[in-house]
Structures are given as C-alpha cells and as structure tokens.
C-alpha cells in the first residue's frame, strides 16, 4: 500500500537541483549552500541509487536546514560520486527586494516628473 496519500506534495514551491553541495560519504551527510526549505530527493548518479527519499522508509534521513544526515549507508561510496540533490528553495526575500526596487523606481519617476515640471515652469 502506498503512503503517498499522507505525504505533502513534494514538488511544490521552488524545486531545483542544488549544485553547490558537499557529500561526506563516511559521515552519511549532504550539505548544501543554497537557502533551502527542504530536501526532496538525493540520487547517487555514479552508483545509480536513490540515497534519500522522504517517502521511502529505507532512504529517509534527518534534515536540518541545508544539512542532511542520511539513513542510507553511504560509507562504501566515494565523496566525489556524482549526486543529484533535489531541493525546495525557501521563498527568499527576493520578493521584498523586488517590491523595494519597484518603489524606488516609482519615486525616481515622480522625481523626474517634478524636475521636468520645474524646468517647464522656470522654477
């Protein structure tokens, strides 16, 4: 029986492949530099093995921020193995920066209009 019904949708938000990571096979850890909300899946491409999938009992782990301790035994793997690390990114303050930049642009437009009016009226 599948337990997907009780799991949240794993492909929501801003999912991406995190490319800036460190894999420590002997410590069974993966850490990423990106500001992530959660790990979605980690695949050891070199060995063709899913080493983290939160929906499968044998490949779960404990994640805290951008640091993941794997349940899967990776001690026989190599730190330089090619991994695909799928993550969901946090909603970063990019939105607030975009709003701030928009407000700055609006104020510059208003200032430009006032400067033009001043030149037209000779003030």
N, C-alpha and C positions, 0 to 999 in steps of 0.2 A: 504494500500500500504506500502511495506517495505521501510525503509530508509537505508538499509544496503548498497545499491549501492553507496551512497555518503560517507560512513564511511570508514576510513582506516581499513585494516586488523588488527583485534585486537589480533591475535595470532601470531604475528611476533616477531622477536628478541628472547630474552631470557626470556620467560614467565615462571613463577614459582608461587608456593604458598608461600606467605610471612608468616612465622610463628611467627616472633618477632614483635608483634603489640600491640597497646593499643586502646581499644574500649571504648569511653565515650558516652554511650547511651543518657544521658541527654543533652549533648552538640552536639549530632549528628556528632561525629568525629571519624575517624580512623587514627592512625598514625603508620607508620612502621619504623623499624630501618634500613632496607636494603636501599641501594642506588638504588632507582627505577627511571625508566623513566616515567612510568605512571601506574595508577590503571586500571586493566582490568575488574574486577568484584568483588563484595563483597557479600557473601551469609551468612545470619544468619542461621546456620545449626540447632540451637536449635529450632527456630520457623519455619524453612523451607521457608524462604523468601529471595528473592534477594533484597538487600538494596542498591546496586549500580551497575548499568549497563549503561555505557555511550551511548548506542544505544536506550534506552527506556526513554521517556520523564519523567515518574513518578519516575524513580530511578537514575536520574543524580546527580551530585554534583559538587563541585569546588575543584580541586586538585591543590596543590602547593607543588612540591617535594614529600616528603613522608607523607604529611598531606592532608587528605581528609575531607571536610565538606559535609555531605550528605544532599540531598534534602528530602530524605525519612524520615518520622517522626519515629525516634527510641526511643523517650522519654519514651515509655511504656516498652522498652526492658531492659535487665539487662547488666551491664558492663561485666559480666562474661559469657555471652552467647557465645557458640562456633561459631566462624566465620571461613569461608574460604575466605582468601584475596588473590585474583589472581593479580599478578603484572608483569610488564615487567621490567626486570632489565636493568640498564644503562650498556653500554659497559664500564666496569671498566678498569682502567689502567693495568689489568692483562696481556693484550696483550703486553704492553710495558715492563712489568716486565719479561714476557717470552722471549721477544727479548733480553732484557738486560742479563738475565741468559744464554741465548744461546751464546751471545757474550763473556761473562765471561768464559763459557765452552770452546769456541774456543780458547781463549787466554791461558787458562790453558793447553790445548792440545799442542799448539805451544810452550809454555814454557817447557813442558815435553819433547817434541821432541828435543829442544835445549839443555836441560840438558843431555839427552841421547847421543846426538852428542858430547857434551863436554867430557863426560866420555869415549866415544869411541876414540876420538882423543887425549885424555890426556891433554886437555886444562884446 
